[in-house]
Amino acid sequence: MAQTYKDKPHSAASCCPDLEGLLDPAVFRALGDPNRVALIARLGRSGRPTTVTEAADCCPVDLSVVSRHLAVLREAGVVLAAKQGREVRYTVSRDLAASLRALADALDACCPPDAVPQVAPHEEGTP
């Protein structure tokens, strides 16, 4: 009988029981757009709460699209929004770095670099 995926031993499960809890699909969806990544970088570089208009400097899209991108990032917990008068100011959530760091640490524990087989670099002219 052929061994299926379900029949294979789960050695990683014993050392990484919470890995799935660290993988939030909403965060990865939010980070999956180049404009949203540029917005996060822009907010991070500013070092202070930033308005939609200020944040829009980074993206070649309309202000309404930037506003929608920021809403997606806020809903995913990637950025925080604070209303000040008539303006909303955005900052990168400190939880984002902590979450990504925890995920990286868990992946390092599950997949240590010395356990990954080394693959020879692809040489030109070879398939």
N, CA, C and O atoms as a Tinker XYZ file with bonds, in Angstrom:
   508  protein
     1  N      0.840000   -1.174000    0.000000    73     2
     2  CA     0.000000    0.000000    0.000000    64     1     3
     3  C      0.886000    1.238000    0.000000    63     2     4     5
     4  O      1.858000    1.308000    0.753000    81     3
     5  N      0.558000    2.208000   -0.835000    73     3     6
     6  CA     1.350000    3.436000   -0.940000    64     5     7
     7  C      1.126000    4.305000    0.290000    63     6     8     9
     8  O      0.022000    4.387000    0.828000    81     7
     9  N      2.200000    4.949000    0.716000    73     7    10
    10  CA     2.094000    5.833000    1.869000    64     9    11
    11  C      1.533000    7.174000    1.415000    63    10    12    13
    12  O      2.040000    7.765000    0.462000    81    11
    13  N      0.498000    7.656000    2.081000    73    11    14
    14  CA    -0.097000    8.944000    1.730000    64    13    15
    15  C      0.410000   10.004000    2.686000    63    14    16    17
    16  O      1.088000    9.708000    3.670000    81    15
    17  N      0.068000   11.249000    2.376000    73    15    18
    18  CA     0.482000   12.374000    3.216000    64    17    19
    19  C      0.016000   12.175000    4.655000    63    18    20    21
    20  O      0.753000   12.460000    5.599000    81    19
    21  N     -1.216000   11.685000    4.815000    73    19    22
    22  CA    -1.765000   11.507000    6.164000    64    21    23
    23  C     -1.071000   10.381000    6.923000    63    22    24    25
    24  O     -1.063000   10.377000    8.154000    81    23
    25  N     -0.483000    9.416000    6.191000    73    23    26
    26  CA     0.182000    8.298000    6.835000    64    25    27
    27  C      1.606000    8.630000    7.278000    63    26    28    29
    28  O      2.184000    7.919000    8.100000    81    27
    29  N      2.169000    9.706000    6.737000    73    27    30
    30  CA     3.555000   10.056000    7.055000    64    29    31
    31  C      3.655000   10.559000    8.485000    63    30    32    33
    32  O      2.731000   11.211000    8.973000    81    31
    33  N      4.747000   10.274000    9.160000    73    31    34
    34  CA     4.916000   10.770000   10.522000    64    33    35
    35  C      5.019000   12.287000   10.529000    63    34    36    37
    36  O      5.570000   12.886000    9.605000    81    35
    37  N      4.487000   12.901000   11.572000    73    35    38
    38  CA     4.501000   14.358000   11.712000    64    37    39
    39  C      5.547000   14.764000   12.734000    63    38    40    41
    40  O      5.203000   15.176000   13.842000    81    39
    41  N      6.812000   14.655000   12.378000    73    39    42
    42  CA     7.862000   15.003000   13.328000    64    41    43
    43  C      7.863000   16.488000   13.632000    63    42    44    45
    44  O      8.194000   16.875000   14.753000    81    43
    45  N      7.501000   17.345000   12.668000    73    43    46
    46  CA     7.483000   18.780000   12.906000    64    45    47
    47  C      6.359000   19.159000   13.866000    63    46    48    49
    48  O      6.474000   20.152000   14.584000    81    47
    49  N      5.278000   18.388000   13.890000    73    47    50
    50  CA     4.155000   18.723000   14.766000    64    49    51
    51  C      4.554000   18.683000   16.226000    63    50    52    53
    52  O      4.026000   19.447000   17.035000    81    51
    53  N      5.471000   17.811000   16.572000    73    51    54
    54  CA     5.867000   17.719000   17.972000    64    53    55
    55  C      6.706000   18.915000   18.408000    63    54    56    57
    56  O      6.648000   19.313000   19.571000    81    55
    57  N      7.481000   19.493000   17.500000    73    55    58
    58  CA     8.307000   20.641000   17.882000    64    57    59
    59  C      7.641000   21.964000   17.530000    63    58    60    61
    60  O      8.092000   23.013000   17.989000    81    59
    61  N      6.590000   21.942000   16.735000    73    59    62
    62  CA     5.944000   23.173000   16.273000    64    61    63
    63  C      4.425000   23.120000   16.437000    63    62    64    65
    64  O      3.704000   23.293000   15.455000    81    63
    65  N      3.929000   22.891000   17.627000    73    63    66
    66  CA     2.488000   22.734000   17.760000    64    65    67
    67  C      1.697000   24.009000   17.483000    63    66    68    69
    68  O      0.523000   23.920000   17.124000    81    67
    69  N      2.292000   25.189000   17.634000    73    67    70
    70  CA     1.554000   26.439000   17.473000    64    69    71
    71  C      1.857000   27.153000   16.165000    63    70    72    73
    72  O      1.475000   28.312000   16.002000    81    71
    73  N      2.522000   26.509000   15.245000    73    71    74
    74  CA     2.906000   27.172000   14.009000    64    73    75
    75  C      1.686000   27.697000   13.249000    63    74    76    77
    76  O      1.713000   28.819000   12.745000    81    75
    77  N      0.626000   26.903000   13.160000    73    75    78
    78  CA    -0.562000   27.354000   12.447000    64    77    79
    79  C     -1.195000   28.571000   13.119000    63    78    80    81
    80  O     -1.773000   29.421000   12.442000    81    79
    81  N     -1.091000   28.659000   14.434000    73    79    82
    82  CA    -1.629000   29.811000   15.140000    64    81    83
    83  C     -0.884000   31.096000   14.834000    63    82    84    85
    84  O     -1.423000   32.188000   15.012000    81    83
    85  N      0.345000   30.972000   14.375000    73    83    86
    86  CA     1.144000   32.143000   14.034000    64    85    87
    87  C      0.957000   32.581000   12.586000    63    86    88    89
    88  O      1.364000   33.680000   12.210000    81    87
    89  N      0.353000   31.737000   11.786000    73    87    90
    90  CA     0.141000   32.032000   10.375000    64    89    91
    91  C     -1.257000   32.616000   10.179000    63    90    92    93
    92  O     -2.229000   31.873000   10.042000    81    91
    93  N     -1.356000   33.925000   10.166000    73    91    94
    94  CA    -2.642000   34.603000   10.011000    64    93    95
    95  C     -2.858000   34.938000    8.538000    63    94    96    97
    96  O     -2.185000   35.819000    8.003000    81    95
    97  N     -3.780000   34.254000    7.880000    73    95    98
    98  CA    -3.997000   34.509000    6.451000    64    97    99
    99  C     -4.348000   35.965000    6.147000    63    98   100   101
   100  O     -3.958000   36.474000    5.096000    81    99
   101  N     -5.067000   36.645000    7.030000    73    99   102
   102  CA    -5.438000   38.041000    6.783000    64   101   103
   103  C     -4.206000   38.930000    6.685000    63   102   104   105
   104  O     -4.166000   39.842000    5.859000    81   103
   105  N     -3.206000   38.675000    7.513000    73   103   106
   106  CA    -1.978000   39.463000    7.466000    64   105   107
   107  C     -1.252000   39.204000    6.152000    63   106   108   109
   108  O     -0.779000   40.144000    5.513000    81   107
   109  N     -1.157000   37.961000    5.746000    73   107   110
   110  CA    -0.450000   37.650000    4.508000    64   109   111
   111  C     -1.200000   38.182000    3.291000    63   110   112   113
   112  O     -0.572000   38.614000    2.324000    81   111
   113  N     -2.534000   38.157000    3.320000    73   111   114
   114  CA    -3.309000   38.761000    2.235000    64   113   115
   115  C     -3.046000   40.269000    2.185000    63   114   116   117
   116  O     -2.862000   40.844000    1.113000    81   115
   117  N     -3.031000   40.895000    3.362000    73   115   118
   118  CA    -2.795000   42.340000    3.419000    64   117   119
   119  C     -1.402000   42.692000    2.912000    63   118   120   121
   120  O     -1.217000   43.733000    2.282000    81   119
   121  N     -0.435000   41.845000    3.178000    73   119   122
   122  CA     0.942000   42.107000    2.760000    64   121   123
   123  C      1.202000   41.664000    1.316000    63   122   124   125
   124  O      2.297000   41.867000    0.792000    81   123
   125  N      0.207000   41.068000    0.682000    73   123   126
   126  CA     0.388000   40.511000   -0.653000    64   125   127
   127  C      0.259000   41.509000   -1.788000    63   126   128   129
   128  O      0.339000   41.119000   -2.952000    81   127
   129  N      0.064000   42.771000   -1.489000    73   127   130
   130  CA    -0.072000   43.781000   -2.534000    64   129   131
   131  C      1.121000   44.733000   -2.486000    63   130   132   133
   132  O      1.442000   45.244000   -1.413000    81   131
   133  N      1.781000   44.987000   -3.602000    73   131   134
   134  CA     2.962000   45.857000   -3.601000    64   133   135
   135  C      2.677000   47.273000   -3.088000    63   134   136   137
   136  O      3.529000   47.879000   -2.437000    81   135
   137  N      1.484000   47.801000   -3.378000    73   135   138
   138  CA     1.149000   49.137000   -2.886000    64   137   139
   139  C      1.017000   49.146000   -1.369000    63   138   140   141
   140  O      1.417000   50.110000   -0.716000    81   139
   141  N      0.461000   48.081000   -0.809000    73   139   142
   142  CA     0.326000   48.025000    0.652000    64   141   143
   143  C      1.694000   47.862000    1.320000    63   142   144   145
   144  O      1.941000   48.427000    2.385000    81   143
   145  N      2.569000   47.096000    0.695000    73   143   146
   146  CA     3.936000   46.969000    1.224000    64   145   147
   147  C      4.627000   48.329000    1.188000    63   146   148   149
   148  O      5.315000   48.700000    2.139000    81   147
   149  N      4.447000   49.074000    0.095000    73   147   150
   150  CA     5.031000   50.413000   -0.010000    64   149   151
   151  C      4.449000   51.344000    1.055000    63   150   152   153
   152  O      5.166000   52.174000    1.614000    81   151
   153  N      3.165000   51.207000    1.333000    73   151   154
   154  CA     2.548000   52.026000    2.379000    64   153   155
   155  C      3.130000   51.710000    3.756000    63   154   156   157
   156  O      3.381000   52.618000    4.548000    81   155
   157  N      3.344000   50.438000    4.037000    73   155   158
   158  CA     3.936000   50.061000    5.328000    64   157   159
   159  C      5.340000   50.645000    5.438000    63   158   160   161
   160  O      5.721000   51.170000    6.484000    81   159
   161  N      6.098000   50.552000    4.364000    73   159   162
   162  CA     7.454000   51.114000    4.376000    64   161   163
   163  C      7.399000   52.626000    4.581000    63   162   164   165
   164  O      8.201000   53.179000    5.334000    81   163
   165  N      6.470000   53.288000    3.925000    73   163   166
   166  CA     6.323000   54.738000    4.064000    64   165   167
   167  C      5.959000   55.112000    5.491000    63   166   168   169
   168  O      6.525000   56.051000    6.050000    81   167
   169  N      5.019000   54.385000    6.088000    73   167   170
   170  CA     4.622000   54.659000    7.470000    64   169   171
   171  C      5.785000   54.407000    8.420000    63   170   172   173
   172  O      6.005000   55.176000    9.356000    81   171
   173  N      6.515000   53.353000    8.185000    73   171   174
   174  CA     7.654000   53.033000    9.037000    64   173   175
   175  C      8.751000   54.083000    8.954000    63   174   176   177
   176  O      9.350000   54.443000    9.967000    81   175
   177  N      9.013000   54.574000    7.748000    73   175   178
   178  CA    10.056000   55.593000    7.573000    64   177   179
   179  C      9.675000   56.925000    8.193000    63   178   180   181
   180  O     10.545000   57.676000    8.634000    81   179
   181  N      8.386000   57.225000    8.232000    73   179   182
   182  CA     7.970000   58.534000    8.737000    64   181   183
   183  C      8.265000   58.683000   10.229000    63   182   184   185
   184  O      8.552000   59.787000   10.693000    81   183
   185  N      8.198000   57.593000   10.977000    73   183   186
   186  CA     8.506000   57.655000   12.402000    64   185   187
   187  C      7.467000   58.383000   13.233000    63   186   188   189
   188  O      7.704000   58.674000   14.405000    81   187
   189  N      6.322000   58.681000   12.642000    73   187   190
   190  CA     5.254000   59.364000   13.358000    64   189   191
   191  C      3.920000   59.002000   12.708000    63   190   192   193
   192  O      3.906000   58.500000   11.584000    81   191
   193  N      2.814000   59.243000   13.381000    73   191   194
   194  CA     1.517000   59.000000   12.740000    64   193   195
   195  C      1.382000   59.827000   11.457000    63   194   196   197
   196  O      1.728000   61.008000   11.428000    81   195
   197  N      0.881000   59.196000   10.411000    73   195   198
   198  CA     0.871000   59.782000    9.075000    64   197   199
   199  C     -0.546000   59.803000    8.503000    63   198   200   201
   200  O     -1.295000   58.838000    8.649000    81   199
   201  N     -0.903000   60.898000    7.858000    73   199   202
   202  CA    -2.217000   60.997000    7.230000    64   201   203
   203  C     -2.230000   60.215000    5.921000    63   202   204   205
   204  O     -1.186000   59.815000    5.406000    81   203
   205  N     -3.429000   60.009000    5.398000    73   203   206
   206  CA    -3.577000   59.323000    4.115000    64   205   207
   207  C     -2.849000   60.105000    3.026000    63   206   208   209
   208  O     -2.159000   59.517000    2.193000    81   207
   209  N     -3.000000   61.412000    3.032000    73   207   210
   210  CA    -2.358000   62.248000    2.020000    64   209   211
   211  C     -0.845000   62.118000    2.081000    63   210   212   213
   212  O     -0.197000   62.003000    1.041000    81   211
   213  N     -0.274000   62.133000    3.267000    73   211   214
   214  CA     1.176000   61.984000    3.419000    64   213   215
   215  C      1.630000   60.588000    2.982000    63   214   216   217
   216  O      2.658000   60.437000    2.322000    81   215
   217  N      0.859000   59.584000    3.356000    73   215   218
   218  CA     1.223000   58.211000    3.015000    64   217   219
   219  C      1.131000   57.958000    1.519000    63   218   220   221
   220  O      1.842000   57.105000    0.989000    81   219
   221  N      0.256000   58.695000    0.833000    73   219   222
   222  CA     0.021000   58.480000   -0.594000    64   221   223
   223  C      1.223000   58.816000   -1.457000    63   222   224   225
   224  O      1.250000   58.461000   -2.635000    81   223
   225  N      2.218000   59.494000   -0.896000    73   223   226
   226  CA     3.431000   59.839000   -1.651000    64   225   227
   227  C      4.103000   58.611000   -2.258000    63   226   228   229
   228  O      4.778000   58.712000   -3.282000    81   227
   229  N      3.920000   57.463000   -1.632000    73   227   230
   230  CA     4.667000   56.268000   -2.030000    64   229   231
   231  C      4.049000   55.505000   -3.185000    63   230   232   233
   232  O      4.705000   54.658000   -3.791000    81   231
   233  N      2.806000   55.790000   -3.493000    73   231   234
   234  CA     2.088000   54.920000   -4.429000    64   233   235
   235  C      1.546000   55.687000   -5.632000    63   234   236   237
   236  O      1.052000   56.805000   -5.486000    81   235
   237  N      1.636000   55.094000   -6.809000    73   235   238
   238  CA     1.127000   55.741000   -8.022000    64   237   239
   239  C     -0.366000   55.465000   -8.236000    63   238   240   241
   240  O     -0.790000   55.172000   -9.354000    81   239
   241  N     -1.160000   55.558000   -7.164000    73   239   242
   242  CA    -2.600000   55.308000   -7.259000    64   241   243
   243  C     -3.348000   56.488000   -6.639000    63   242   244   245
   244  O     -2.759000   57.301000   -5.927000    81   243
   245  N     -4.646000   56.573000   -6.914000    73   243   246
   246  CA    -5.468000   57.658000   -6.383000    64   245   247
   247  C     -5.545000   57.603000   -4.863000    63   246   248   249
   248  O     -5.355000   56.554000   -4.248000    81   247
   249  N     -5.824000   58.741000   -4.286000    73   247   250
   250  CA    -5.936000   58.859000   -2.840000    64   249   251
   251  C     -7.013000   57.921000   -2.275000    63   250   252   253
   252  O     -6.847000   57.365000   -1.190000    81   251
   253  N     -8.107000   57.750000   -3.009000    73   251   254
   254  CA    -9.167000   56.854000   -2.526000    64   253   255
   255  C     -8.673000   55.406000   -2.475000    63   254   256   257
   256  O     -9.081000   54.644000   -1.599000    81   255
   257  N     -7.803000   55.026000   -3.405000    73   255   258
   258  CA    -7.243000   53.668000   -3.418000    64   257   259
   259  C     -6.279000   53.504000   -2.249000    63   258   260   261
   260  O     -6.258000   52.454000   -1.606000    81   259
   261  N     -5.480000   54.534000   -1.967000    73   259   262
   262  CA    -4.576000   54.496000   -0.815000    64   261   263
   263  C     -5.389000   54.331000    0.463000    63   262   264   265
   264  O     -5.026000   53.551000    1.343000    81   263
   265  N     -6.489000   55.068000    0.558000    73   263   266
   266  CA    -7.353000   54.970000    1.733000    64   265   267
   267  C     -7.891000   53.555000    1.899000    63   266   268   269
   268  O     -7.945000   53.039000    3.015000    81   267
   269  N     -8.285000   52.934000    0.812000    73   267   270
   270  CA    -8.799000   51.554000    0.861000    64   269   271
   271  C     -7.691000   50.581000    1.249000    63   270   272   273
   272  O     -7.926000   49.661000    2.032000    81   271
   273  N     -6.488000   50.771000    0.712000    73   271   274
   274  CA    -5.357000   49.916000    1.088000    64   273   275
   275  C     -5.079000   50.040000    2.588000    63   274   276   277
   276  O     -4.833000   49.038000    3.260000    81   275
   277  N     -5.118000   51.253000    3.107000    73   275   278
   278  CA    -4.889000   51.447000    4.540000    64   277   279
   279  C     -5.984000   50.778000    5.364000    63   278   280   281
   280  O     -5.716000   50.252000    6.444000    81   279
   281  N     -7.213000   50.796000    4.860000    73   279   282
   282  CA    -8.312000   50.118000    5.560000    64   281   283
   283  C     -8.073000   48.607000    5.608000    63   282   284   285
   284  O     -8.327000   47.972000    6.632000    81   283
   285  N     -7.588000   48.034000    4.514000    73   283   286
   286  CA    -7.277000   46.595000    4.480000    64   285   287
   287  C     -6.181000   46.281000    5.492000    63   286   288   289
   288  O     -6.268000   45.298000    6.227000    81   287
   289  N     -5.150000   47.121000    5.525000    73   287   290
   290  CA    -4.047000   46.918000    6.472000    64   289   291
   291  C     -4.534000   47.064000    7.920000    63   290   292   293
   292  O     -4.103000   46.325000    8.805000    81   291
   293  N     -5.426000   48.013000    8.148000    73   291   294
   294  CA    -5.965000   48.207000    9.501000    64   293   295
   295  C     -6.808000   47.011000    9.924000    63   294   296   297
   296  O     -6.680000   46.531000   11.051000    81   295
   297  N     -7.658000   46.530000    9.042000    73   295   298
   298  CA    -8.519000   45.382000    9.351000    64   297   299
   299  C     -7.692000   44.130000    9.652000    63   298   300   301
   300  O     -8.120000   43.276000   10.428000    81   299
   301  N     -6.524000   44.021000    9.050000    73   299   302
   302  CA    -5.646000   42.864000    9.283000    64   301   303
   303  C     -4.773000   43.060000   10.516000    63   302   304   305
   304  O     -4.061000   42.139000   10.919000    81   303
   305  N     -4.816000   44.244000   11.122000    73   303   306
   306  CA    -4.017000   44.506000   12.310000    64   305   307
   307  C     -2.579000   44.907000   12.000000    63   306   308   309
   308  O     -1.732000   44.924000   12.892000    81   307
   309  N     -2.306000   45.227000   10.749000    73   307   310
   310  CA    -0.955000   45.592000   10.339000    64   309   311
   311  C     -0.660000   47.051000   10.684000    63   310   312   313
   312  O      0.461000   47.385000   11.068000    81   311
   313  N     -1.665000   47.918000   10.549000    73   311   314
   314  CA    -1.509000   49.319000   10.929000    64   313   315
   315  C     -2.590000   49.699000   11.928000    63   314   316   317
   316  O     -3.632000   49.051000   12.029000    81   315
   317  N     -2.311000   50.762000   12.658000    73   315   318
   318  CA    -3.275000   51.312000   13.605000    64   317   319
   319  C     -3.730000   52.663000   13.079000    63   318   320   321
   320  O     -2.955000   53.386000   12.453000    81   319
   321  N     -4.988000   53.003000   13.334000    73   319   322
   322  CA    -5.540000   54.277000   12.889000    64   321   323
   323  C     -6.061000   55.037000   14.105000    63   322   324   325
   324  O     -6.717000   54.467000   14.977000    81   323
   325  N     -5.756000   56.332000   14.147000    73   323   326
   326  CA    -6.236000   57.187000   15.230000    64   325   327
   327  C     -6.793000   58.465000   14.621000    63   326   328   329
   328  O     -6.103000   59.159000   13.875000    81   327
   329  N     -8.028000   58.767000   14.938000    73   327   330
   330  CA    -8.662000   59.970000   14.415000    64   329   331
   331  C     -8.206000   61.171000   15.231000    63   330   332   333
   332  O     -8.272000   61.155000   16.460000    81   331
   333  N     -7.743000   62.212000   14.547000    73   331   334
   334  CA    -7.342000   63.460000   15.180000    64   333   335
   335  C     -8.060000   64.581000   14.437000    63   334   336   337
   336  O     -7.657000   64.980000   13.345000    81   335
   337  N     -9.119000   65.075000   15.044000    73   335   338
   338  CA    -9.933000   66.076000   14.357000    64   337   339
   339  C    -10.608000   65.455000   13.159000    63   338   340   341
   340  O    -11.317000   64.455000   13.274000    81   339
   341  N    -10.378000   66.064000   11.995000    73   339   342
   342  CA   -10.975000   65.534000   10.763000    64   341   343
   343  C    -10.063000   64.541000   10.063000    63   342   344   345
   344  O    -10.470000   63.929000    9.076000    81   343
   345  N     -8.850000   64.368000   10.545000    73   343   346
   346  CA    -7.891000   63.483000    9.894000    64   345   347
   347  C     -7.753000   62.163000   10.642000    63   346   348   349
   348  O     -7.970000   62.083000   11.851000    81   347
   349  N     -7.389000   61.144000    9.895000    73   347   350
   350  CA    -7.034000   59.858000   10.476000    64   349   351
   351  C     -5.540000   59.684000   10.240000    63   350   352   353
   352  O     -5.050000   59.846000    9.123000    81   351
   353  N     -4.831000   59.355000   11.304000    73   351   354
   354  CA    -3.378000   59.159000   11.204000    64   353   355
   355  C     -3.070000   57.683000   11.426000    63   354   356   357
   356  O     -3.634000   57.036000   12.308000    81   355
   357  N     -2.157000   57.168000   10.598000    73   355   358
   358  CA    -1.829000   55.743000   10.599000    64   357   359
   359  C     -0.399000   55.516000   11.069000    63   358   360   361
   360  O      0.499000   56.309000   10.784000    81   359
   361  N     -0.206000   54.421000   11.792000    73   359   362
   362  CA     1.123000   53.969000   12.197000    64   361   363
   363  C      1.182000   52.456000   12.014000    63   362   364   365
   364  O      0.156000   51.777000   12.033000    81   363
   365  N      2.384000   51.945000   11.838000    73   363   366
   366  CA     2.566000   50.496000   11.757000    64   365   367
   367  C      2.377000   49.927000   13.155000    63   366   368   369
   368  O      2.930000   50.451000   14.123000    81   367
   369  N      1.606000   48.871000   13.261000    73   367   370
   370  CA     1.363000   48.217000   14.545000    64   369   371
   371  C      2.638000   47.575000   15.073000    63   370   372   373
   372  O      3.336000   46.869000   14.345000    81   371
   373  N      2.930000   47.819000   16.322000    73   371   374
   374  CA     4.088000   47.154000   16.941000    64   373   375
   375  C      3.859000   45.648000   17.022000    63   374   376   377
   376  O      4.816000   44.875000   17.064000    81   375
   377  N      2.611000   45.234000   17.042000    73   375   378
   378  CA     2.291000   43.809000   17.067000    64   377   379
   379  C      2.740000   43.106000   15.788000    63   378   380   381
   380  O      3.012000   41.906000   15.805000    81   379
   381  N      2.821000   43.848000   14.677000    73   379   382
   382  CA     3.241000   43.239000   13.419000    64   381   383
   383  C      4.653000   42.689000   13.534000    63   382   384   385
   384  O      4.901000   41.536000   13.182000    81   383
   385  N      5.566000   43.494000   14.019000    73   383   386
   386  CA     6.954000   43.037000   14.151000    64   385   387
   387  C      7.044000   41.864000   15.120000    63   386   388   389
   388  O      7.760000   40.897000   14.862000    81   387
   389  N      6.320000   41.947000   16.230000    73   387   390
   390  CA     6.352000   40.853000   17.209000    64   389   391
   391  C      5.785000   39.568000   16.609000    63   390   392   393
   392  O      6.323000   38.484000   16.837000    81   391
   393  N      4.705000   39.688000   15.847000    73   391   394
   394  CA     4.094000   38.507000   15.216000    64   393   395
   395  C      5.018000   37.885000   14.187000    63   394   396   397
   396  O      5.184000   36.666000   14.150000    81   395
   397  N      5.621000   38.724000   13.350000    73   395   398
   398  CA     6.530000   38.197000   12.330000    64   397   399
   399  C      7.780000   37.602000   12.959000    63   398   400   401
   400  O      8.314000   36.605000   12.474000    81   399
   401  N      8.246000   38.219000   14.045000    73   399   402
   402  CA     9.414000   37.684000   14.755000    64   401   403
   403  C      9.078000   36.320000   15.367000    63   402   404   405
   404  O      9.886000   35.395000   15.293000    81   403
   405  N      7.893000   36.191000   15.970000    73   403   406
   406  CA     7.474000   34.921000   16.564000    64   405   407
   407  C      7.347000   33.840000   15.485000    63   406   408   409
   408  O      7.730000   32.691000   15.702000    81   407
   409  N      6.811000   34.216000   14.328000    73   407   410
   410  CA     6.695000   33.269000   13.222000    64   409   411
   411  C      8.075000   32.832000   12.749000    63   410   412   413
   412  O      8.314000   31.644000   12.533000    81   411
   413  N      8.986000   33.795000   12.589000    73   411   414
   414  CA    10.353000   33.460000   12.152000    64   413   415
   415  C     11.038000   32.554000   13.164000    63   414   416   417
   416  O     11.722000   31.606000   12.778000    81   415
   417  N     10.867000   32.829000   14.445000    73   415   418
   418  CA    11.466000   31.988000   15.485000    64   417   419
   419  C     10.892000   30.575000   15.439000    63   418   420   421
   420  O     11.625000   29.595000   15.575000    81   419
   421  N      9.579000   30.474000   15.248000    73   419   422
   422  CA     8.945000   29.150000   15.183000    64   421   423
   423  C      9.422000   28.379000   13.957000    63   422   424   425
   424  O      9.671000   27.176000   14.035000    81   423
   425  N      9.548000   29.065000   12.835000    73   423   426
   426  CA    10.047000   28.399000   11.632000    64   425   427
   427  C     11.498000   27.968000   11.805000    63   426   428   429
   428  O     11.884000   26.896000   11.339000    81   427
   429  N     12.305000   28.791000   12.469000    73   427   430
   430  CA    13.689000   28.398000   12.748000    64   429   431
   431  C     13.739000   27.160000   13.626000    63   430   432   433
   432  O     14.582000   26.287000   13.425000    81   431
   433  N     12.834000   27.080000   14.606000    73   431   434
   434  CA    12.808000   25.923000   15.500000    64   433   435
   435  C     12.357000   24.669000   14.755000    63   434   436   437
   436  O     12.855000   23.576000   15.024000    81   435
   437  N     11.421000   24.821000   13.824000    73   435   438
   438  CA    10.903000   23.675000   13.070000    64   437   439
   439  C     11.815000   23.275000   11.923000    63   438   440   441
   440  O     11.932000   22.095000   11.592000    81   439
   441  N     12.439000   24.237000   11.338000    73   439   442
   442  CA    13.238000   24.004000   10.141000    64   441   443
   443  C     14.612000   24.630000   10.322000    63   442   444   445
   444  O     14.932000   25.613000    9.655000    81   443
   445  N     15.428000   24.077000   11.213000    73   443   446
   446  CA    16.744000   24.677000   11.424000    64   445   447
   447  C     17.556000   24.675000   10.136000    63   446   448   449
   448  O     17.451000   23.749000    9.332000    81   447
   449  N     18.367000   25.715000    9.941000    73   447   450
   450  CA    19.132000   25.825000    8.694000    64   449   451
   451  C     20.001000   24.613000    8.402000    63   450   452   453
   452  O     20.191000   24.264000    7.237000    81   451
   453  N     20.535000   23.961000    9.434000    73   451   454
   454  CA    21.391000   22.799000    9.184000    64   453   455
   455  C     20.599000   21.570000    8.752000    63   454   456   457
   456  O     21.188000   20.587000    8.302000    81   455
   457  N     19.266000   21.610000    8.882000    73   455   458
   458  CA    18.435000   20.476000    8.468000    64   457   459
   459  C     17.987000   20.602000    7.012000    63   458   460   461
   460  O     17.461000   19.643000    6.447000    81   459
   461  N     18.185000   21.769000    6.399000    73   459   462
   462  CA    17.770000   21.986000    5.025000    64   461   463
   463  C     18.882000   21.491000    4.101000    63   462   464   465
   464  O     20.028000   21.922000    4.228000    81   463
   465  N     18.554000   20.588000    3.172000    73   463   466
   466  CA    19.590000   20.090000    2.261000    64   465   467
   467  C     20.087000   21.214000    1.365000    63   466   468   469
   468  O     19.308000   22.042000    0.893000    81   467
   469  N     21.383000   21.229000    1.138000    73   467   470
   470  CA    21.983000   22.240000    0.280000    64   469   471
   471  C     21.801000   21.816000   -1.174000    63   470   472   473
   472  O     22.072000   20.671000   -1.535000    81   471
   473  N     21.348000   22.736000   -1.988000    73   471   474
   474  CA    21.137000   22.499000   -3.401000    64   473   475
   475  C     22.194000   23.277000   -4.158000    63   474   476   477
   476  O     22.441000   24.450000   -3.879000    81   475
   477  N     22.817000   22.610000   -5.120000    73   475   478
   478  CA    23.831000   23.283000   -5.924000    64   477   479
   479  C     23.189000   24.397000   -6.728000    63   478   480   481
   480  O     22.065000   24.242000   -7.203000    81   479
   481  N     23.880000   25.522000   -6.891000    73   479   482
   482  CA    23.330000   26.627000   -7.678000    64   481   483
   483  C     23.105000   26.181000   -9.113000    63   482   484   485
   484  O     23.841000   25.353000   -9.651000    81   483
   485  N     22.079000   26.743000   -9.713000    73   483   486
   486  CA    21.732000   26.436000  -11.098000    64   485   487
   487  C     22.793000   27.005000  -12.021000    63   486   488   489
   488  O     23.083000   28.201000  -11.985000    81   487
   489  N     23.376000   26.138000  -12.853000    73   487   490
   490  CA    24.388000   26.613000  -13.798000    64   489   491
   491  C     23.732000   26.925000  -15.117000    63   490   492   493
   492  O     22.803000   26.241000  -15.544000    81   491
   493  N     24.230000   27.977000  -15.765000    73   491   494
   494  CA    23.688000   28.379000  -17.041000    64   493   495
   495  C     23.899000   27.282000  -18.061000    63   494   496   497
   496  O     24.969000   26.679000  -18.136000    81   495
   497  N     22.856000   27.030000  -18.851000    73   495   498
   498  CA    22.958000   26.012000  -19.876000    64   497   499
   499  C     22.496000   24.650000  -19.414000    63   498   500   501
   500  O     22.420000   23.730000  -20.229000    81   499
   501  N     22.176000   24.478000  -18.112000    73   499   502
   502  CA    21.670000   23.199000  -17.639000    64   501   503
   503  C     20.193000   23.354000  -17.325000    63   502   504   505
   504  O     19.760000   24.422000  -16.894000    81   503
   505  N     19.423000   22.311000  -17.533000    73   503   506
   506  CA    17.977000   22.412000  -17.289000    64   505   507
   507  C     17.651000   22.498000  -15.816000    63   506   508
   508  O     16.480000   22.587000  -15.447000    81   507
